[in-house]
Amino acid sequence: MIGVISDIHGNFPALVAVLEDMPPVEVILCAGDVVGYYPYPNEVIDKLKSLDVQCILGNHDRAVLGGDYSNFNKYAASAVRWTIDALSEDSLNYLKNLNNFMRWKIDGKKVAVHHGAPFDEDFYVMPENVDESLLNYDGADVLILGHTHVPFVVDYGDKVILNPGAVGQPRDGNPKASYAVMNLDKWEFEIRRVDYPIDEVEKKILEEGLPVFLAERLYYGY
């Protein structure tokens, strides 16, 4: 069994809830955007390190590293600026050592993980735009994507493209944190949802002076 997460965005209470709900797994894969938006970046990174989660960079992670958030909306830009100031040196070094994508061989299957799309890590692959040809870029049996915050599983029989949705900021109208588990031996893929204390996140957002909109959207899952 393999756990799949993405788009935590510094939302530690949501990550804790997901990890508590997750069944026993051999490894956890993360499709990027560890930080950005929410006010627990160091706590999130410490937890990922402690569990040896195999993670790649997302666009918010790269924005924090490079200091370029010129293409972000004002809420995301504000959160990136806050995160740059809040990150510990250890957390910054963790992000610096992540790659933009990864390829694994798991249980005899080729697994590729990208944040956006195999041809462009900033491209949004929405459920209605999923195409089997995406698998060709890596020669993957299983292609894991993030970035959209919208979960899906598209099974082509002997190949799968999936997005676990967002741990930290769901955008499919469901406020519950989203993640996936997969069993490659049995060829089973499941999206799972779990409640977490949004009120706790909202309180911390207000304490840190981050935009209140970032809290409000969590209650509605958008």
C-alpha positions as CSV (number, residue, x, y, z in Angstrom):
1,M,0.0,0.0,0.0
2,I,1.3,3.5,-0.9
3,G,0.0,6.8,0.4
4,V,-0.2,9.7,-2.0
5,I,-0.5,13.4,-0.9
6,S,-0.1,16.8,-2.5
7,D,-0.7,20.5,-2.0
8,I,-0.3,20.6,1.8
9,H,0.5,24.3,1.6
10,G,1.7,24.7,5.2
11,N,-1.6,23.4,6.6
12,F,-0.3,21.2,9.4
13,P,-3.6,20.4,11.1
14,A,-4.9,19.0,7.8
15,L,-1.7,17.0,7.3
16,V,-2.0,15.5,10.8
17,A,-5.6,14.5,10.1
18,V,-4.6,12.8,6.9
19,L,-1.7,10.9,8.4
20,E,-3.9,9.7,11.3
21,D,-6.6,8.5,8.8
22,M,-4.1,6.9,6.4
23,P,-3.9,3.1,6.6
24,P,-0.4,1.5,7.1
25,V,1.6,2.1,4.0
26,E,5.1,1.3,2.7
27,V,5.9,4.8,1.5
28,I,4.2,8.1,1.1
29,L,4.7,10.1,-2.1
30,C,4.0,13.9,-2.3
31,A,3.3,15.8,-5.5
32,G,4.6,19.1,-4.3
33,D,3.5,22.4,-2.8
34,V,4.6,21.6,0.7
35,V,4.4,25.3,1.7
36,G,2.5,28.4,0.7
37,Y,-0.9,29.8,1.9
38,Y,-1.0,28.5,5.5
39,P,1.1,29.3,8.6
40,Y,2.8,26.0,9.6
41,P,5.5,25.5,7.0
42,N,8.2,24.4,9.4
43,E,5.9,21.9,11.2
44,V,4.8,20.4,7.9
45,I,8.4,20.0,6.7
46,D,9.5,18.5,10.0
47,K,6.7,15.9,9.8
48,L,7.5,15.0,6.2
49,K,11.2,14.6,7.1
50,S,10.3,12.4,10.1
51,L,8.3,10.1,7.9
52,D,10.7,10.1,5.0
53,V,8.0,11.2,2.7
54,Q,9.2,11.2,-0.9
55,C,8.4,14.7,-2.2
56,I,8.9,17.0,-5.2
57,L,8.7,20.7,-5.6
58,G,5.5,22.6,-6.5
59,N,5.1,26.1,-7.9
60,H,4.7,27.6,-4.4
61,D,7.8,25.9,-3.2
62,R,9.7,27.2,-6.1
63,A,8.3,30.7,-5.5
64,V,9.5,30.6,-1.9
65,L,13.0,29.4,-3.0
66,G,13.4,31.9,-5.8
67,G,11.4,34.9,-4.4
68,D,9.5,35.3,-7.6
69,Y,5.7,35.3,-7.1
70,S,4.9,37.9,-9.8
71,N,2.4,35.6,-11.4
72,F,0.5,34.9,-8.2
73,N,-2.7,36.5,-7.0
74,K,-2.4,38.9,-4.1
75,Y,-3.4,36.3,-1.5
76,A,-0.9,33.7,-2.7
77,A,1.8,36.4,-3.0
78,S,1.2,37.6,0.5
79,A,1.5,34.0,1.8
80,V,4.7,33.4,-0.1
81,R,6.3,36.6,1.4
82,W,5.2,35.5,4.9
83,T,6.6,32.0,4.3
84,I,9.9,33.2,3.1
85,D,10.3,35.1,6.4
86,A,9.0,32.2,8.5
87,L,11.0,29.3,7.2
88,S,13.8,28.0,9.3
89,E,17.2,27.3,7.8
90,D,16.6,23.6,8.0
91,S,13.3,23.9,6.2
92,L,14.8,26.0,3.5
93,N,17.5,23.5,3.0
94,Y,14.9,20.7,2.8
95,L,13.1,22.5,-0.1
96,K,16.4,23.2,-1.8
97,N,17.1,19.5,-2.0
98,L,13.8,18.5,-3.6
99,N,13.6,17.8,-7.4
100,N,10.9,19.0,-9.8
101,F,9.7,15.5,-10.5
102,M,10.5,11.9,-9.7
103,R,10.3,8.5,-11.2
104,W,10.1,5.3,-9.1
105,K,9.8,1.6,-9.7
106,I,7.4,0.2,-7.2
107,D,6.1,-3.4,-7.1
108,G,7.2,-3.8,-10.7
109,K,5.3,-0.7,-11.9
110,K,6.8,2.6,-13.2
111,V,5.5,5.4,-11.2
112,A,6.1,9.1,-12.2
113,V,5.2,12.1,-10.0
114,H,4.8,15.6,-11.3
115,H,3.3,18.7,-9.8
116,G,1.6,20.1,-12.9
117,A,2.1,18.0,-16.1
118,P,5.0,15.9,-17.4
119,F,5.6,18.6,-20.1
120,D,5.1,21.6,-17.9
121,E,5.2,21.6,-14.1
122,D,3.0,24.7,-13.9
123,F,0.3,23.3,-16.2
124,Y,-3.1,22.5,-14.7
125,V,-4.4,19.1,-15.7
126,M,-8.0,19.2,-14.8
127,P,-10.1,16.0,-14.6
128,E,-11.9,16.9,-17.9
129,N,-8.5,17.3,-19.6
130,V,-6.9,14.1,-18.6
131,D,-5.5,12.2,-21.6
132,E,-3.8,8.8,-21.8
133,S,-1.0,10.4,-23.8
134,L,0.3,12.0,-20.6
135,L,1.7,8.6,-19.6
136,N,4.0,8.6,-22.6
137,Y,6.3,11.3,-21.3
138,D,7.8,9.1,-18.6
139,G,6.7,5.7,-19.9
140,A,4.8,5.4,-16.7
141,D,2.2,2.8,-15.6
142,V,1.1,5.2,-12.8
143,L,1.2,9.0,-13.3
144,I,0.6,11.1,-10.1
145,L,-0.2,14.8,-10.5
146,G,-1.0,17.6,-8.1
147,H,-1.4,21.4,-8.6
148,T,-5.2,21.6,-9.3
149,H,-6.3,20.7,-5.8
150,V,-9.0,18.5,-7.5
151,P,-8.9,14.8,-6.9
152,F,-9.4,12.2,-9.6
153,V,-8.5,8.7,-10.7
154,V,-8.6,7.7,-14.4
155,D,-8.0,4.0,-14.9
156,Y,-7.0,2.9,-18.4
157,G,-7.0,-0.8,-17.5
158,D,-3.2,-1.3,-17.2
159,K,-2.3,2.3,-16.5
160,V,-3.6,5.0,-14.2
161,I,-3.4,8.8,-13.9
162,L,-4.4,10.2,-10.6
163,N,-4.4,13.3,-8.5
164,P,-4.9,12.9,-4.8
165,G,-6.4,16.3,-4.4
166,A,-5.2,18.8,-1.8
167,V,-4.4,18.1,1.8
168,G,-4.2,21.7,2.7
169,Q,-6.7,23.6,0.4
170,P,-9.3,21.5,-1.4
171,R,-10.9,23.2,-4.4
172,D,-13.7,20.7,-5.4
173,G,-16.4,22.0,-3.2
174,N,-15.6,19.6,-0.4
175,P,-13.7,21.1,2.6
176,K,-12.4,17.8,3.8
177,A,-8.6,17.2,3.3
178,S,-8.0,14.9,0.4
179,Y,-5.4,12.2,-0.3
180,A,-5.1,8.8,-2.0
181,V,-4.0,5.3,-1.3
182,M,-3.0,2.8,-3.9
183,N,-2.3,-0.9,-4.0
184,L,-0.4,-1.7,-7.1
185,D,-0.5,-5.5,-6.6
186,K,-4.3,-5.5,-6.5
187,W,-4.5,-2.4,-8.9
188,E,-6.7,-0.5,-6.4
189,F,-6.8,3.3,-6.2
190,E,-8.9,5.2,-3.6
191,I,-9.4,8.9,-2.9
192,R,-10.1,9.4,0.8
193,R,-11.4,12.5,2.6
194,V,-11.0,13.5,6.2
195,D,-12.2,16.3,8.5
196,Y,-9.7,18.5,10.3
197,P,-10.0,21.5,12.6
198,I,-10.4,24.4,10.2
199,D,-11.1,26.8,13.1
200,E,-7.6,26.1,14.4
201,V,-6.1,27.1,11.1
202,E,-8.2,30.2,10.9
203,K,-7.1,31.3,14.3
204,K,-3.4,30.9,13.4
205,I,-3.9,32.8,10.1
206,L,-5.4,35.7,11.9
207,E,-2.6,35.7,14.6
208,E,0.0,35.8,11.8
209,G,-1.7,38.5,9.8
210,L,-2.3,36.5,6.7
211,P,-5.3,37.3,4.5
212,V,-8.6,36.2,6.2
213,F,-9.8,35.0,2.7
214,L,-7.3,32.1,3.0
215,A,-9.2,30.9,6.0
216,E,-12.7,31.6,4.6
217,R,-12.1,29.5,1.5
218,L,-11.3,26.4,3.6
219,Y,-14.8,26.2,4.9
220,Y,-16.2,25.9,1.4
221,G,-13.5,23.9,-0.3
222,Y,-12.7,26.3,-3.1
